[in-house]
Structure formats: structure tokens, C-alpha cells
Amino acid sequence: DANLTNADLSGANLSGANLSGANLIGANLSGANLSKANLSGANLTNADLSGAKLRDADLHGTEEDDLLRAAEELGIDLSGVRSGLRSVVGKDLSGADLTEAKLRGADLTNADLTNADLTEADLSGAHLQDADLQGAYLIAAKLSGADLIGANLTSADLSSTDLSGANLSGANLTKADLSDANLTNADLSGANLSGANLSGANLIGADLSGANLIGAKLRSANLRGADLSGADLSGANLTGANLIGANLIGAKLSDANLSGANLRSADLRGAIMPDGSIHN
């Protein structure tokens, strides 16, 4: 493993470099081009990564505290924040390999994470407002309590992801894969979920008021007590879905498939039913 302790690599072109397991303690990597670099398992304690380019970089296994210390060395106040990615390494993480990365509470507001691999990453409580996560892989990731207001998750893979209590208000989840995801008590109000796959998802107590669920797949989804008031479920597949006690006031269910769905105690006042009739 390379020993680059306190090395001055500011502005260096390290595109494609193999720095796996490297000792980069105290290294100056400000403005460095680390695109496609392999930094898996590297020690970045007190490293300066301000403005570094990490497009398609492999950060698998890097420790969150390394980045936290780097931020502190730069005089950045990250009180209560577990990772300083936004302030330290800039916002371009498109295509980055962040598999199993520890990013609890990370501030990734407006970050570019398009096509990034965040499989099994821990992003609990992370700030991802307006972040671009188009095509990102978030399979089995932890996003409980995360702030994803206005985030772009078009075609993202969120299968089996923990999004319990997450705020996805106004997020774009068009054609996203949320199969078997945990969305209990999540805020999806006004979110665009058209064509999304929510089969087997746990949406108990979720807020889906005003959400766009046109053509969404909700087979066997658990929507018990969920708020779907004013939601557009036209053409949605709700086969076998649990809608016990759900709020469907004013919801649009035109051409929706409700075969085997449990609607016991559901509030359907003013809802447009699959046959086009208005429930009263």
C-alpha cells in the first residue's frame, strides 16, 4: 500500500490511479482529479479533499470519520453531522462507488449522485434535498429519516431499501424500483411515482397525498392507514394490496386493478372508481 502521508497532491491528475489501501493521512488533495481512481480502503484522515473531482471514483470502505476529520481541519463546522462530503469533496459524485459507505447524517444537498452505487450504504438521516440520484443503485441501503425533499430518483433502484420516516415530499421517483422497500410513515406527499414499482413495499402510515401514482405497481403493498387523498392511481396495479383504513378521499382510481385488495374501513368519499363512477 502506498504511503503518501502529508503528500502535496493538490491539483494533481490522479485519474484512474490505484490508491486502494493507500496511506493518505494529512495529504493535500485539494482540486485533485480523482476521477475513476480506486480509493477503496484508503486512509484519508486529515486529508484535504476540498474541490476534488471524484467522478466514478471507488470509495468503497473509506471511513466516515476520515472525511469528518478532514472537514474539521478545514475549519468547517459539522456539529452533529457524521460526514463532510458536501463541504469537503464538493458535489460531483456521479458514478461513484460508495457501496456500504458510512454516510450517516451526511450533507449531500444538491449533490450529483447520478448512477452512483450506494448499495447497502448507510445514509440514515442524511441531507439529500434536491440531490440528483437518477439511475443510482440504493439496493438495501439505509435511508431512514433521510431528507430527500425534491430529490430526483428517476429510475433509481431502491429495492429492499429502508426509507422509514424519510421525507420524499415532491421527489421524482418516476419508474423507480421500490419493491419490498420499507416506507413506513414516509412523507411522499406530492411525489411523482408514475410507473414506479412498489410491489411488496411497506407503506403503513405513509403520506401519499396528492402523489402521482399513475401506472404504479403496488401488488401486495401494505398501505394500511396510508394517506392517499387526492392521489392519482389511474391504471395502478393494486392486486392484493392492503388498504385497510387508508384515506382515499378524492383519489383517482380510474382503470386501477383492485382485485384481491383489502379496502375494509378505507375512506373512498369522492374517489373515482376503476369503472369511472364517483364513490359517495
ZASE-764233 format. One line per 8 residues: their letters; for each residue x, z, y of N, C-alpha, C, O. Coordinates in steps of 0.02 Angstrom, whole numbers, padded with zeros to 5 digits. Layout:
// residues N
A> X,Z,Y,X,Z,Y,X,Z,Y,X,Z,Y; ...
This chain:
// residues 280
DANLTNAD> 00042,00000,-00060,00000,00000,00000,00044,00000,00063,00093,00038,00068; 00026,-00042,00110,00067,-00049,00170,00064,00014,00213,00011,00046,00220; 00122,00033,00241,00125,00091,00286,00133,00066,00357,00186,00044,00377; 00078,00070,00394,00077,00045,00463,00060,00101,00511,00026,00090,00561; 00083,00161,00496,00070,00219,00538,00094,00207,00609,00152,00189,00620; 00050,00216,00657,00065,00208,00729,00088,00138,00749,00117,00129,00802; 00076,00089,00706,00097,00021,00722,00057,-00007,00780,-00003,00006,00787; 00091,-00046,00823,00057,-00078,00879,00037,-00149,00857,00078,-00195,00856
LSGANLSG> -00027,-00156,00840,-00053,-00220,00817,-00107,-00245,00864,-00150,-00285,00845; -00104,-00222,00926,-00154,-00241,00975,-00153,-00317,00986,-00101,-00347,00998; -00212,-00347,00981,-00218,-00419,00992,-00190,-00461,00936,-00189,-00522,00941; -00167,-00430,00883,-00137,-00467,00827,-00189,-00508,00789,-00247,-00488,00784; -00167,-00564,00763,-00210,-00606,00722,-00199,-00587,00649,-00150,-00608,00618; -00245,-00547,00624,-00240,-00523,00555,-00297,-00552,00513,-00319,-00523,00463; -00320,-00609,00535,-00375,-00642,00499,-00356,-00655,00426,-00305,-00687,00412; -00397,-00630,00381,-00384,-00642,00310,-00330,-00598,00280,-00313,-00605,00221
ANLSGANL> -00302,-00552,00319,-00248,-00509,00294,-00273,-00461,00241,-00329,-00437,00244; -00229,-00446,00193,-00246,-00398,00141,-00217,-00331,00160,-00157,-00318,00152; -00260,-00287,00185,-00239,-00221,00207,-00273,-00167,00165,-00282,-00110,00188; -00293,-00185,00105,-00327,-00137,00062,-00282,-00078,00047,-00224,-00086,00026; -00309,-00018,00059,-00271,00043,00046,-00215,00055,00095,-00175,00101,00085; -00211,00015,00147,-00156,00022,00195,-00161,00087,00234,-00215,00113,00247; -00102,00113,00253,-00099,00173,00295,-00096,00149,00368,-00044,00126,00391; -00153,00155,00402,-00158,00132,00471,-00170,00190,00519,-00201,00183,00572
IGANLSGA> -00145,00249,00498,-00154,00309,00540,-00123,00298,00609,-00064,00283,00615; -00164,00307,00661,-00139,00301,00729,-00122,00230,00751,-00094,00221,00805; -00137,00181,00709,-00119,00112,00727,-00162,00087,00785,-00220,00105,00793; -00131,00045,00827,-00166,00015,00883,-00190,-00055,00862,-00151,-00102,00859; -00255,-00060,00848,-00284,-00123,00826,-00333,-00149,00878,-00377,-00190,00863; -00327,-00125,00939,-00373,-00146,00992,-00369,-00221,01003,-00314,-00249,01012; -00426,-00253,01002,-00428,-00325,01014,-00401,-00367,00958,-00396,-00428,00964; -00384,-00336,00902,-00356,-00373,00846,-00409,-00415,00811,-00468,-00397,00810
NLSKANLS> -00388,-00471,00784,-00433,-00514,00746,-00427,-00496,00672,-00378,-00514,00639; -00477,-00459,00647,-00477,-00437,00577,-00530,-00474,00537,-00554,-00450,00486; -00549,-00532,00562,-00599,-00572,00527,-00576,-00587,00456,-00519,-00609,00445; -00620,-00574,00408,-00606,-00587,00337,-00549,-00545,00310,-00525,-00558,00255; -00527,-00494,00348,-00474,-00451,00323,-00501,-00403,00271,-00560,-00384,00272; -00458,-00384,00225,-00477,-00336,00173,-00450,-00268,00193,-00391,-00253,00189; -00498,-00225,00216,-00480,-00157,00237,-00509,-00105,00190,-00515,-00046,00208; -00526,-00126,00130,-00557,-00080,00083,-00509,-00022,00068,-00452,-00032,00049
GANLTNAD> -00535,00038,00076,-00495,00098,00062,-00440,00113,00111,-00399,00157,00098; -00437,00076,00166,-00384,00088,00215,-00395,00154,00251,-00452,00176,00260; -00340,00186,00272,-00344,00249,00309,-00338,00232,00383,-00285,00214,00408; -00395,00239,00419,-00398,00221,00489,-00401,00282,00535,-00425,00278,00592; -00377,00339,00510,-00378,00400,00550,-00342,00389,00617,-00284,00368,00618; -00377,00404,00672,-00349,00398,00740,-00330,00327,00759,-00294,00317,00808; -00352,00278,00721,-00336,00209,00739,-00378,00187,00798,-00435,00209,00806; -00350,00143,00840,-00387,00116,00897,-00413,00047,00877,-00375,-00001,00872
LSGAKLRD> -00479,00042,00867,-00510,-00021,00846,-00555,-00048,00901,-00599,-00089,00887; -00544,-00027,00963,-00587,-00049,01017,-00582,-00125,01026,-00527,-00153,01033; -00639,-00158,01024,-00642,-00230,01035,-00616,-00272,00977,-00609,-00333,00984; -00602,-00241,00921,-00577,-00279,00863,-00632,-00323,00834,-00691,-00304,00836; -00613,-00381,00808,-00661,-00426,00777,-00660,-00415,00702,-00608,-00420,00669; -00719,-00399,00675,-00723,-00383,00604,-00771,-00428,00567,-00800,-00409,00516; -00779,-00489,00592,-00824,-00536,00558,-00800,-00549,00487,-00742,-00567,00475; -00846,-00539,00438,-00831,-00549,00367,-00777,-00503,00340,-00748,-00517,00287
ADLHGTEE> -00762,-00449,00376,-00711,-00402,00352,-00739,-00359,00296,-00799,-00346,00293; -00694,-00337,00252,-00714,-00293,00197,-00693,-00222,00215,-00634,-00206,00216; -00744,-00180,00229,-00731,-00111,00248,-00754,-00064,00193,-00766,-00005,00205; -00761,-00090,00134,-00785,-00051,00077,-00742,00011,00066,-00681,00007,00058; -00776,00069,00066,-00741,00131,00050,-00704,00163,00108,-00672,00215,00098; -00707,00134,00169,-00675,00167,00225,-00716,00229,00243,-00777,00229,00235; -00682,00280,00266,-00716,00343,00280,-00744,00346,00350,-00711,00326,00398; -00806,00370,00356,-00839,00376,00421,-00798,00420,00468,-00795,00406,00528
DDLLRAAE> -00766,00472,00443,-00729,00517,00486,-00668,00484,00518,-00646,00504,00571; -00640,00433,00484,-00584,00396,00513,-00606,00364,00578,-00571,00367,00629; -00665,00333,00577,-00690,00300,00636,-00712,00350,00689,-00705,00338,00749; -00737,00407,00667,-00757,00459,00713,-00696,00484,00752,-00699,00493,00812; -00641,00495,00715,-00580,00520,00748,-00553,00467,00797,-00528,00483,00851; -00558,00404,00777,-00534,00350,00821,-00573,00351,00887,-00544,00342,00940; -00638,00362,00882,-00679,00365,00942,-00660,00424,00986,-00656,00418,01047; -00647,00481,00954,-00628,00541,00991,-00561,00531,01027,-00552,00555,01082
ELGIDLSG> -00516,00494,00995,-00451,00481,01026,-00459,00438,01089,-00419,00441,01135; -00512,00397,01089,-00526,00354,01146,-00565,00391,01200,-00582,00363,01252; -00579,00455,01186,-00616,00495,01236,-00690,00480,01236,-00725,00496,01284; -00714,00450,01182,-00786,00434,01178,-00823,00494,01150,-00805,00522,01098; -00876,00514,01184,-00915,00571,01163,-00967,00549,01112,-01014,00513,01128; -00957,00571,01050,-01004,00553,00997,-01034,00617,00967,-01042,00623,00906; -01051,00664,01011,-01079,00727,00988,-01139,00714,00943,-01187,00681,00964; -01137,00739,00883,-01192,00732,00837,-01195,00665,00802,-01237,00655,00758
VRSGLRSV> -01151,00620,00820,-01151,00554,00788,-01098,00553,00734,-01042,00577,00744; -01115,00526,00676,-01069,00528,00620,-01022,00468,00616,-00976,00467,00575; -01033,00418,00657,-00987,00361,00656,-00986,00328,00724,-01037,00323,00757; -00927,00305,00745,-00921,00275,00810,-00914,00199,00808,-00881,00170,00851; -00945,00167,00758,-00936,00096,00751,-00953,00057,00814,-00915,00012,00833; -01009,00073,00846,-01029,00033,00904,-00977,00037,00960,-00958,-00014,00989; -00955,00098,00974,-00910,00107,01030,-00838,00088,01012,-00800,00066,01056; -00821,00096,00950,-00751,00085,00931,-00736,00013,00911,-00686,-00015,00934
VGKDLSGA> -00778,-00017,00870,-00761,-00082,00844,-00805,-00138,00873,-00805,-00194,00847; -00841,-00123,00925,-00883,-00175,00953,-00945,-00185,00912,-00963,-00141,00872; -00978,-00242,00920,-01043,-00251,00889,-01045,-00309,00839,-01098,-00320,00808; -00992,-00345,00831,-00993,-00403,00785,-00970,-00383,00716,-00911,-00379,00702; -01020,-00371,00672,-01006,-00353,00603,-01041,-00403,00557,-01057,-00387,00500; -01053,-00463,00584,-01087,-00513,00544,-01047,-00530,00482,-00987,-00543,00486; -01080,-00530,00424,-01047,-00547,00362,-01000,-00493,00335,-00967,-00504,00284; -00997,-00436,00368,-00951,-00383,00346,-00973,-00353,00280,-01032,-00347,00266
DLTEAKLR> -00924,-00333,00239,-00938,-00298,00177,-00935,-00224,00190,-00881,-00195,00197; -00994,-00193,00194,-00999,-00122,00208,-01033,-00087,00148,-01068,-00037,00157; -01022,-00114,00090,-01051,-00086,00029,-01033,-00012,00022,-00975,00007,00026; -01084,00029,00013,-01076,00101,00003,-01044,00136,00063,-01020,00193,00057; -01042,00103,00120,-01011,00134,00179,-01051,00195,00201,-01112,00197,00195; -01015,00245,00226,-01047,00306,00250,-01056,00299,00326,-01008,00306,00364; -01118,00286,00347,-01131,00274,00417,-01190,00315,00442,-01230,00293,00483; -01195,00377,00417,-01250,00420,00438,-01248,00431,00514,-01196,00451,00542
GADLTNAD> -01305,00417,00547,-01310,00429,00618,-01270,00380,00661,-01264,00390,00721; -01244,00327,00631,-01203,00278,00668,-01243,00246,00724,-01303,00233,00717; -01210,00233,00780,-01242,00198,00836,-01226,00124,00830,-01171,00102,00850; -01273,00086,00804,-01264,00014,00795,-01316,-00024,00834,-01339,-00078,00814; -01335,00004,00891,-01384,-00029,00934,-01360,-00098,00954,-01303,-00107,00975; -01405,-00148,00946,-01390,-00218,00963,-01333,-00248,00922,-01308,-00302,00939; -01313,-00216,00869,-01258,-00241,00828,-01277,-00306,00792,-01335,-00316,00774; -01228,-00349,00782,-01239,-00411,00744,-01216,-00398,00673,-01157,-00396,00658
LTNADLTE> -01266,-00388,00629,-01252,-00375,00558,-01283,-00429,00515,-01301,-00417,00457; -01288,-00489,00542,-01317,-00543,00504,-01276,-00556,00440,-01215,-00561,00441; -01313,-00560,00384,-01283,-00574,00319,-01232,-00521,00296,-01194,-00533,00250; -01232,-00464,00329,-01186,-00410,00309,-01209,-00380,00243,-01269,-00379,00228; -01162,-00356,00203,-01179,-00324,00140,-01175,-00248,00149,-01121,-00219,00154; -01235,-00217,00151,-01240,-00145,00160,-01271,-00113,00099,-01305,-00062,00103; -01261,-00145,00042,-01289,-00120,-00021,-01267,-00047,-00033,-01208,-00031,-00031; -01317,-00004,-00044,-01306,00068,-00057,-01270,00104,-00001,-01243,00159,-00012
ADLSGAHL> -01269,00075,00059,-01238,00109,00116,-01283,00166,00139,-01344,00164,00132; -01252,00218,00167,-01290,00275,00193,-01296,00268,00269,-01249,00281,00306; -01355,00246,00290,-01370,00237,00361,-01425,00284,00383,-01462,00269,00430; -01430,00341,00350,-01482,00390,00367,-01476,00409,00441,-01422,00428,00464; -01532,00405,00476,-01532,00425,00546,-01493,00379,00593,-01482,00397,00650; -01472,00321,00568,-01433,00275,00610,-01475,00244,00666,-01536,00238,00660; -01441,00225,00719,-01475,00193,00776,-01463,00118,00772,-01408,00094,00785; -01515,00082,00754,-01509,00010,00744,-01561,-00028,00786,-01585,-00081,00766
QDADLQGA> -01578,00000,00844,-01626,-00033,00887,-01602,-00103,00906,-01545,-00113,00927; -01647,-00151,00898,-01634,-00221,00916,-01573,-00250,00880,-01547,-00301,00902; -01552,-00220,00827,-01496,-00247,00788,-01517,-00310,00751,-01576,-00317,00733; -01471,-00356,00741,-01485,-00418,00706,-01461,-00411,00634,-01401,-00412,00620; -01510,-00404,00588,-01494,-00394,00517,-01522,-00451,00476,-01539,-00441,00417; -01527,-00510,00505,-01553,-00567,00469,-01512,-00580,00406,-01451,-00585,00408; -01547,-00585,00349,-01513,-00601,00287,-01467,-00547,00261,-01428,-00560,00215; -01469,-00488,00291,-01424,-00434,00269,-01446,-00406,00201,-01505,-00409,00183
YLIAAKLS> -01398,-00381,00164,-01412,-00351,00099,-01411,-00275,00108,-01359,-00245,00122; -01470,-00245,00099,-01477,-00173,00107,-01506,-00142,00044,-01544,-00093,00047; -01489,-00171,-00012,-01517,-00150,-00077,-01499,-00077,-00091,-01441,-00058,-00090; -01552,-00037,-00103,-01543,00034,-00120,-01505,00073,-00066,-01475,00125,-00081; -01505,00048,-00005,-01472,00083,00050,-01515,00142,00072,-01575,00145,00059; -01483,00190,00106,-01518,00248,00132,-01528,00239,00207,-01481,00239,00246; -01592,00230,00227,-01609,00221,00297,-01663,00270,00319,-01700,00257,00367; -01667,00325,00285,-01719,00374,00302,-01708,00399,00373,-01653,00418,00392
GADLIGAN> -01762,00398,00412,-01758,00422,00481,-01721,00377,00528,-01708,00395,00586; -01702,00317,00505,-01665,00271,00548,-01709,00241,00602,-01770,00233,00592; -01679,00225,00659,-01715,00193,00715,-01702,00118,00713,-01647,00095,00730; -01753,00081,00692,-01747,00008,00686,-01797,-00027,00731,-01820,-00082,00715; -01814,00004,00786,-01863,-00024,00832,-01839,-00093,00856,-01783,-00100,00882; -01881,-00143,00846,-01864,-00211,00870,-01809,-00246,00832,-01787,-00299,00853; -01787,-00217,00776,-01733,-00248,00738,-01756,-00312,00704,-01815,-00320,00687; -01710,-00359,00696,-01725,-00422,00662,-01701,-00418,00590,-01641,-00421,00577
LTSADLSS> -01748,-00412,00544,-01733,-00406,00472,-01761,-00465,00434,-01777,-00458,00375; -01766,-00522,00467,-01791,-00581,00435,-01753,-00597,00371,-01691,-00603,00372; -01789,-00605,00315,-01760,-00623,00250,-01709,-00573,00225,-01670,-00589,00180; -01707,-00512,00252,-01661,-00461,00228,-01684,-00435,00161,-01744,-00434,00146; -01636,-00413,00120,-01652,-00384,00054,-01650,-00308,00060,-01596,-00278,00063; -01710,-00279,00061,-01717,-00206,00067,-01748,-00177,00004,-01780,-00125,00006; -01740,-00211,-00052,-01770,-00188,-00114,-01742,-00120,-00134,-01682,-00109,-00133; -01788,-00076,-00153,-01770,-00007,-00175,-01736,00034,-00122,-01703,00083,-00137
TDLSGANL> -01743,00013,-00059,-01711,00049,-00003,-01753,00109,00018,-01815,00106,00016; -01721,00163,00039,-01756,00221,00064,-01764,00216,00139,-01717,00224,00177; -01826,00201,00160,-01843,00195,00231,-01894,00248,00251,-01931,00239,00300; -01896,00302,00214,-01945,00354,00229,-01935,00382,00299,-01879,00400,00319; -01989,00383,00337,-01986,00410,00404,-01949,00367,00454,-01938,00387,00511; -01930,00306,00434,-01893,00261,00479,-01941,00232,00531,-02000,00224,00519; -01914,00216,00589,-01954,00185,00642,-01939,00110,00645,-01886,00089,00668; -01986,00071,00620,-01979,-00002,00618,-02031,-00034,00664,-02051,-00092,00653
SGANLTKA> -02053,00002,00714,-02103,-00023,00760,-02079,-00088,00793,-02025,-00091,00823; -02120,-00140,00788,-02103,-00204,00820,-02047,-00242,00787,-02024,-00292,00813; -02024,-00219,00729,-01969,-00252,00693,-01993,-00318,00662,-02052,-00325,00646; -01947,-00365,00655,-01963,-00429,00623,-01939,-00427,00551,-01879,-00429,00538; -01987,-00422,00505,-01972,-00418,00433,-02000,-00478,00397,-02017,-00474,00338; -02006,-00534,00432,-02032,-00595,00402,-01993,-00613,00338,-01932,-00620,00339; -02029,-00621,00284,-02001,-00640,00219,-01948,-00592,00193,-01908,-00610,00150; -01948,-00531,00218,-01901,-00481,00193,-01923,-00457,00124,-01982,-00456,00108
DLSDANLT> -01875,-00436,00083,-01889,-00409,00017,-01888,-00333,00021,-01835,-00302,00027; -01948,-00303,00017,-01955,-00231,00020,-01985,-00204,-00045,-02016,-00151,-00046; -01976,-00242,-00098,-02005,-00222,-00162,-01976,-00155,-00184,-01915,-00143,-00182; -02021,-00110,-00206,-02003,-00044,-00230,-01968,-00001,-00177,-01936,00049,-00194; -01973,-00019,-00114,-01943,00021,-00061,-01984,00083,-00047,-02044,00084,-00058; -01951,00135,-00022,-01985,00197,-00003,-01997,00195,00072,-01951,00203,00112; -02061,00186,00091,-02079,00181,00162,-02130,00236,00180,-02170,00227,00225; -02127,00291,00145,-02174,00345,00160,-02165,00369,00232,-02110,00384,00255
NADLSGAN> -02223,00373,00266,-02225,00396,00336,-02182,00354,00384,-02165,00378,00438; -02166,00294,00364,-02127,00249,00408,-02172,00221,00462,-02232,00211,00451; -02144,00207,00521,-02181,00177,00576,-02168,00102,00576,-02115,00079,00595; -02220,00064,00555,-02215,-00009,00553,-02267,-00040,00599,-02288,-00097,00591; -02288,-00001,00648,-02340,-00025,00694,-02315,-00087,00731,-02261,-00088,00759; -02357,-00138,00731,-02340,-00200,00767,-02284,-00240,00736,-02260,-00288,00766; -02262,-00220,00677,-02207,-00256,00644,-02231,-00322,00615,-02290,-00329,00598; -02186,-00370,00611,-02202,-00435,00581,-02178,-00435,00509,-02118,-00439,00495
LSGANLSG> -02227,-00431,00463,-02211,-00429,00391,-02241,-00489,00356,-02256,-00487,00296; -02250,-00542,00393,-02281,-00602,00363,-02236,-00629,00307,-02177,-00640,00316; -02267,-00640,00249,-02230,-00666,00192,-02182,-00618,00160,-02143,-00637,00116; -02184,-00555,00182,-02138,-00505,00153,-02160,-00484,00084,-02219,-00486,00067; -02111,-00463,00044,-02126,-00439,-00024,-02124,-00363,-00024,-02070,-00332,-00020; -02184,-00332,-00029,-02190,-00259,-00030,-02218,-00235,-00097,-02246,-00181,-00101; -02209,-00276,-00148,-02235,-00258,-00214,-02205,-00193,-00239,-02144,-00185,-00239; -02248,-00147,-00259,-02224,-00083,-00285,-02196,-00036,-00233,-02170,00017,-00251
ANLIGADL> -02201,-00054,-00170,-02174,-00011,-00117,-02216,00051,-00108,-02277,00050,-00118; -02184,00106,-00088,-02219,00168,-00073,-02230,00172,00001,-02184,00183,00040; -02294,00163,00022,-02312,00162,00093,-02361,00218,00110,-02401,00212,00156; -02357,00272,00072,-02402,00329,00084,-02393,00354,00156,-02338,00372,00177; -02449,00356,00192,-02447,00383,00260,-02411,00339,00311,-02399,00361,00367; -02394,00278,00292,-02358,00234,00338,-02404,00209,00394,-02465,00201,00383; -02376,00197,00452,-02414,00170,00509,-02403,00094,00512,-02349,00071,00532; -02454,00057,00492,-02451,-00017,00492,-02503,-00045,00540,-02524,-00102,00534
SGANLIGA> -02522,-00004,00588,-02573,-00026,00636,-02549,-00086,00675,-02494,-00087,00702; -02592,-00137,00677,-02575,-00198,00715,-02520,-00239,00685,-02496,-00286,00716; -02500,-00223,00624,-02446,-00261,00592,-02469,-00329,00567,-02527,-00339,00550; -02422,-00376,00566,-02436,-00443,00540,-02414,-00445,00467,-02355,-00445,00451; -02464,-00445,00422,-02452,-00445,00350,-02481,-00508,00318,-02500,-00507,00260; -02484,-00562,00357,-02512,-00624,00332,-02470,-00649,00272,-02410,-00658,00277; -02505,-00659,00216,-02471,-00684,00156,-02422,-00637,00124,-02382,-00657,00082; -02425,-00573,00144,-02378,-00524,00115,-02397,-00508,00043,-02455,-00511,00023
KLRSANLR> -02346,-00492,00003,-02357,-00472,-00067,-02357,-00396,-00071,-02306,-00364,-00057; -02415,-00368,-00089,-02423,-00296,-00092,-02449,-00274,-00160,-02486,-00226,-00166; -02430,-00311,-00211,-02452,-00295,-00279,-02430,-00225,-00299,-02371,-00208,-00294; -02479,-00184,-00320,-02465,-00116,-00344,-02432,-00072,-00291,-02402,-00021,-00308; -02436,-00091,-00228,-02408,-00050,-00175,-02450,00013,-00165,-02511,00011,-00174; -02419,00068,-00147,-02455,00131,-00135,-02466,00139,-00060,-02420,00157,-00024; -02527,00126,-00039,-02545,00129,00032,-02593,00187,00045,-02633,00184,00092; -02590,00237,00004,-02635,00294,00011,-02627,00327,00080,-02572,00347,00099
GADLSGAD> -02683,00331,00116,-02681,00363,00182,-02645,00324,00235,-02633,00350,00289; -02627,00262,00221,-02590,00222,00270,-02637,00198,00326,-02697,00190,00316; -02609,00188,00385,-02647,00164,00442,-02638,00088,00448,-02585,00065,00469; -02690,00051,00430,-02688,-00022,00433,-02739,-00048,00484,-02760,-00105,00480; -02757,-00005,00530,-02807,-00025,00580,-02782,-00084,00621,-02727,-00083,00648; -02824,-00135,00625,-02806,-00194,00665,-02751,-00237,00634,-02729,-00286,00665; -02730,-00221,00573,-02678,-00260,00540,-02706,-00326,00515,-02765,-00330,00497; -02665,-00378,00514,-02686,-00443,00489,-02659,-00452,00418,-02600,-00464,00408
LSGANLTG> -02705,-00446,00369,-02687,-00452,00298,-02714,-00517,00269,-02726,-00521,00208; -02725,-00566,00310,-02752,-00629,00287,-02708,-00659,00233,-02648,-00667,00242; -02739,-00675,00176,-02702,-00707,00121,-02654,-00661,00086,-02614,-00684,00045; -02656,-00596,00101,-02610,-00549,00069,-02630,-00536,-00003,-02690,-00539,-00020; -02582,-00522,-00046,-02595,-00506,-00116,-02593,-00430,-00124,-02539,-00400,-00124; -02653,-00400,-00131,-02659,-00327,-00137,-02681,-00308,-00208,-02712,-00256,-00217; -02666,-00350,-00256,-02686,-00338,-00325,-02660,-00269,-00349,-02600,-00256,-00347; -02707,-00227,-00370,-02688,-00162,-00397,-02660,-00114,-00347,-02632,-00062,-00366
ANLIGANL> -02667,-00128,-00282,-02641,-00083,-00230,-02683,-00020,-00224,-02743,-00021,-00236; -02650,00035,-00207,-02684,00099,-00196,-02698,00105,-00122,-02653,00116,-00082; -02764,00099,-00104,-02784,00103,-00034,-02831,00162,-00023,-02871,00162,00024; -02825,00212,-00065,-02868,00272,-00059,-02857,00305,00009,-02801,00323,00027; -02912,00312,00045,-02909,00346,00110,-02873,00308,00164,-02857,00336,00217; -02859,00244,00153,-02823,00204,00203,-02869,00188,00262,-02929,00181,00254; -02840,00181,00320,-02877,00162,00380,-02872,00086,00389,-02819,00060,00407; -02928,00052,00375,-02929,-00021,00381,-02978,-00043,00435,-03005,-00099,00432
IGAKLSDA> -02990,00000,00483,-03037,-00017,00537,-03013,-00079,00574,-02957,-00081,00599; -03057,-00130,00576,-03040,-00191,00612,-02986,-00234,00581,-02962,-00281,00613; -02967,-00218,00520,-02915,-00257,00487,-02942,-00325,00465,-03002,-00332,00452; -02898,-00374,00461,-02917,-00441,00438,-02895,-00449,00366,-02836,-00447,00350; -02945,-00459,00322,-02931,-00466,00250,-02954,-00534,00225,-02966,-00543,00165; -02959,-00581,00270,-02982,-00648,00250,-02938,-00677,00195,-02877,-00679,00201; -02970,-00700,00141,-02935,-00731,00084,-02884,-00686,00051,-02842,-00709,00012; -02888,-00621,00065,-02842,-00574,00032,-02865,-00562,-00040,-02925,-00566,-00055
NLSGANLR> -02818,-00549,-00085,-02834,-00535,-00155,-02835,-00460,-00165,-02783,-00426,-00163; -02896,-00433,-00175,-02905,-00361,-00184,-02923,-00342,-00255,-02947,-00286,-00268; -02912,-00387,-00302,-02930,-00373,-00371,-02892,-00312,-00397,-02830,-00310,-00394; -02929,-00264,-00423,-02898,-00203,-00451,-02874,-00154,-00399,-02846,-00102,-00417; -02886,-00168,-00335,-02864,-00122,-00282,-02911,-00063,-00279,-02971,-00070,-00290; -02884,-00004,-00265,-02925,00056,-00259,-02938,00070,-00186,-02894,00089,-00148; -03002,00060,-00165,-03021,00069,-00096,-03064,00131,-00085,-03100,00136,-00035; -03060,00178,-00131,-03100,00238,-00125,-03084,00276,-00061,-03025,00289,-00045
SADLRGAI> -03136,00292,-00024,-03131,00330,00039,-03095,00292,00094,-03080,00321,00147; -03081,00228,00083,-03048,00188,00136,-03099,00174,00192,-03158,00164,00178; -03076,00173,00253,-03119,00159,00311,-03114,00084,00328,-03063,00061,00353; -03168,00048,00313,-03168,-00025,00322,-03213,-00047,00380,-03232,-00106,00383; -03231,-00002,00424,-03276,-00020,00478,-03247,-00078,00520,-03191,-00075,00545; -03288,-00129,00527,-03268,-00186,00568,-03216,-00231,00537,-03192,-00278,00569; -03197,-00217,00475,-03146,-00258,00442,-03175,-00325,00420,-03233,-00328,00399; -03136,-00377,00425,-03156,-00444,00400,-03136,-00447,00327,-03077,-00445,00310
MPDGSIHN> -03187,-00453,00284,-03176,-00451,00212,-03151,-00519,00185,-03155,-00569,00220; -03126,-00519,00123,-03100,-00582,00095,-03148,-00641,00097,-03127,-00698,00103; -03213,-00627,00094,-03263,-00681,00096,-03282,-00701,00167,-03325,-00744,00177; -03251,-00669,00216,-03265,-00686,00286,-03317,-00642,00318,-03327,-00646,00379; -03350,-00601,00279,-03401,-00557,00307,-03369,-00497,00342,-03312,-00478,00326; -03406,-00468,00390,-03380,-00410,00426,-03412,-00348,00397,-03473,-00342,00394; -03370,-00302,00376,-03394,-00240,00344,-03424,-00195,00397,-03397,-00186,00451; -03483,-00165,00380,-03513,-00118,00426,-03529,-00052,00391,-03555,-00005,00422
